[in-house]
Amino acid sequence: MALRKSSAYSKRYARPYTRKSKKRTKSYIKTVPNSQIVKFKMGDLKGFSKGEFPTQIQIISKENCQIRDNSIEAVRQYFNRFLQTKGGEAFYLEVKIYPHHILRENKMLTGAGADRMQTGMSQSFGKNIGRAAFVKPNQILFIIGVKTPKQEIHARKLIRAAKARLPCRVATRTIRA
């Protein structure tokens, strides 16, 4: 089944009451879907902790939005693939957001006779279909660490191309050591 478009969810920024509790009677959500994000830190982790990356590029959100885990994973894979080909192992990439919020959908039947089989909006809590991260303005989404000016140019091109994969407007901040 295909995903619903993000505009069905992204305009509602208020966090609805979706409770996952250890006590069965207090739990509204019975199972939490797995996050699709495979890794949060990649590249030369030891070099980054030692401070070997003189340039850090931070990707920052400019507005309130809700980013699905599949969108975060798409951007991560895009960055990782091209940073490996252009820079080898001399890069660092970190995903700074985590999808905690659980998305729900009240699935409706279609076709002939569907109106007799479903209950419509009565008790429409919805079933879990995925996860999303709530992002606030000036929140860091990703960090890219590079060693050379040539790698920095490639990283900036990647960020420009990756803006289409994110549902919100983003800006960059460069930190040089």
C-alpha distance (Angstrom), angle and dihedral (degrees) to the residues before:
residue distance angle dihedral
M1 . . .
A2 3.79 . .
L3 3.79 123.1 .
R4 3.77 119.3 -105.2
K5 3.77 113.9 -112.8
S6 3.77 114.7 -90.0
S7 3.80 93.8 -118.1
A8 3.81 86.6 74.5
Y9 3.82 86.7 68.4
S10 3.79 111.6 14.9
K11 3.81 99.1 76.2
R12 3.80 93.1 59.1
Y13 3.76 105.3 77.5
A14 3.82 97.7 165.0
R15 3.77 110.6 103.6
P16 3.82 109.7 -119.5
Y17 3.76 120.9 -145.2
T18 3.79 105.0 -90.1
R19 3.74 107.4 156.9
K20 3.80 125.8 -171.2
S21 3.79 107.9 -172.2
K22 3.80 134.9 173.4
K23 3.80 88.8 -130.8
R24 3.79 108.0 77.9
T25 3.79 96.2 -144.1
K26 3.82 93.4 53.9
S27 3.79 95.6 45.7
Y28 3.80 115.7 99.4
I29 3.78 94.8 177.5
K30 3.78 111.4 55.1
T31 3.80 99.6 -169.0
V32 3.78 130.1 19.2
P33 3.82 115.0 -141.8
N34 3.79 115.7 -120.5
S35 3.78 117.9 -101.0
Q36 3.80 113.4 -110.3
I37 3.80 93.7 -146.4
V38 3.79 107.5 108.9
K39 3.83 102.3 -171.8
F40 3.77 134.0 11.4
K41 3.83 99.4 -168.3
M42 3.79 125.2 36.4
G43 3.78 141.1 159.0
D44 3.81 123.6 41.3
L45 3.82 100.7 -6.1
K46 3.81 95.5 169.5
G47 3.79 92.2 50.0
F48 3.78 91.5 51.3
S49 3.80 92.9 51.0
K50 3.83 89.4 50.3
G51 3.81 91.4 50.7
E52 3.82 97.4 -113.3
F53 3.81 93.1 141.6
P54 3.82 108.8 82.3
T55 3.82 93.9 -175.1
Q56 3.80 126.2 53.9
I57 3.78 121.5 -177.8
Q58 3.80 114.2 -160.8
I59 3.80 120.6 -161.5
I60 3.80 108.7 -146.5
S61 3.79 132.0 -170.6
K62 3.81 117.2 -122.2
E63 3.82 97.0 -162.6
N64 3.79 145.9 25.1
C65 3.77 110.4 -81.9
Q66 3.75 145.4 144.4
I67 3.82 116.6 -119.8
R68 3.80 119.0 -163.8
D69 3.77 120.4 -134.8
N70 3.81 92.0 -117.5
S71 3.82 89.6 57.2
I72 3.81 91.7 49.6
E73 3.82 90.2 49.1
A74 3.83 92.0 48.4
V75 3.81 91.4 54.1
R76 3.82 91.6 44.7
Q77 3.82 92.3 52.2
Y78 3.80 91.1 46.5
F79 3.81 93.0 51.4
N80 3.80 93.9 42.8
R81 3.82 95.2 49.6
F82 3.78 95.9 49.5
L83 3.81 96.6 39.1
Q84 3.82 89.1 54.3
T85 3.80 93.0 50.5
K86 3.83 95.8 43.3
G87 3.80 100.7 35.5
G88 3.80 108.1 20.7
E89 3.79 112.2 -148.4
A90 3.81 93.0 -27.6
F91 3.80 96.8 99.8
Y92 3.78 140.4 80.1
L93 3.79 126.5 -148.1
E94 3.80 127.0 -177.0
V95 3.80 131.3 179.4
K96 3.81 106.9 -144.9
I97 3.83 100.6 -173.7
Y98 3.78 128.1 73.4
P99 3.83 124.8 -159.1
H100 3.82 104.8 -123.8
H101 3.80 99.8 151.1
I102 3.81 117.2 91.3
L103 3.81 117.1 -139.9
R104 3.81 118.5 -143.4
E105 3.78 133.0 -165.1
N106 3.80 131.2 -164.5
K107 3.80 97.1 -143.3
M108 3.77 114.1 -146.1
L109 3.80 125.7 -155.4
T110 3.78 120.7 -123.5
G111 3.75 132.0 -161.0
A112 3.77 137.5 52.3
G113 3.80 114.9 -24.6
A114 3.80 93.9 9.2
D115 3.80 92.3 125.2
R116 3.80 90.1 65.7
M117 3.81 94.6 51.6
Q118 3.78 104.9 49.1
T119 3.78 133.7 62.5
G120 3.82 98.1 -138.2
M121 3.78 113.7 -147.9
S122 3.81 98.7 -16.5
Q123 3.83 108.3 122.7
S124 3.80 90.5 -8.4
F125 3.80 101.2 172.0
G126 3.80 90.9 141.0
K127 3.79 135.8 -141.4
N128 3.79 124.5 -85.4
I129 3.78 112.6 -96.0
G130 3.79 103.6 163.6
R131 3.78 149.6 -41.6
A132 3.78 135.1 -88.5
A133 3.78 139.0 -173.0
F134 3.81 120.1 -129.7
V135 3.80 109.1 -135.6
K136 3.79 126.3 -164.1
P137 3.81 128.4 -159.2
N138 3.83 114.7 -76.7
Q139 3.82 91.9 16.4
I140 3.81 115.6 141.3
L141 3.82 112.6 -118.1
F142 3.82 102.7 175.9
I143 3.81 137.6 3.9
I144 3.81 121.3 -151.3
G145 3.80 118.0 -169.8
V146 3.83 119.2 -163.3
K147 3.80 134.3 176.1
T148 3.81 105.8 -153.8
P149 3.82 134.5 45.6
K150 3.82 89.3 -121.5
Q151 3.82 90.1 58.0
E152 3.80 89.5 48.5
I153 3.82 90.5 56.7
H154 3.83 90.4 50.9
A155 3.82 91.1 47.3
R156 3.81 91.7 52.2
K157 3.83 90.3 51.7
L158 3.81 89.2 50.6
I159 3.79 92.1 51.2
R160 3.81 91.3 50.8
A161 3.82 90.1 52.0
A162 3.82 93.4 44.4
K163 3.82 94.1 56.1
A164 3.81 89.0 84.7
R165 3.81 90.4 60.1
L166 3.81 93.4 57.4
P167 3.83 123.1 75.3
C168 3.81 95.6 -141.8
R169 3.78 137.4 56.1
V170 3.81 112.3 -93.5
A171 3.78 137.2 -166.0
T172 3.79 132.9 -165.6
R173 3.79 131.0 -126.3
T174 3.80 121.5 -165.0
I175 3.79 121.6 -150.7
R176 3.79 117.4 -168.8
A177 3.77 122.6 -168.4
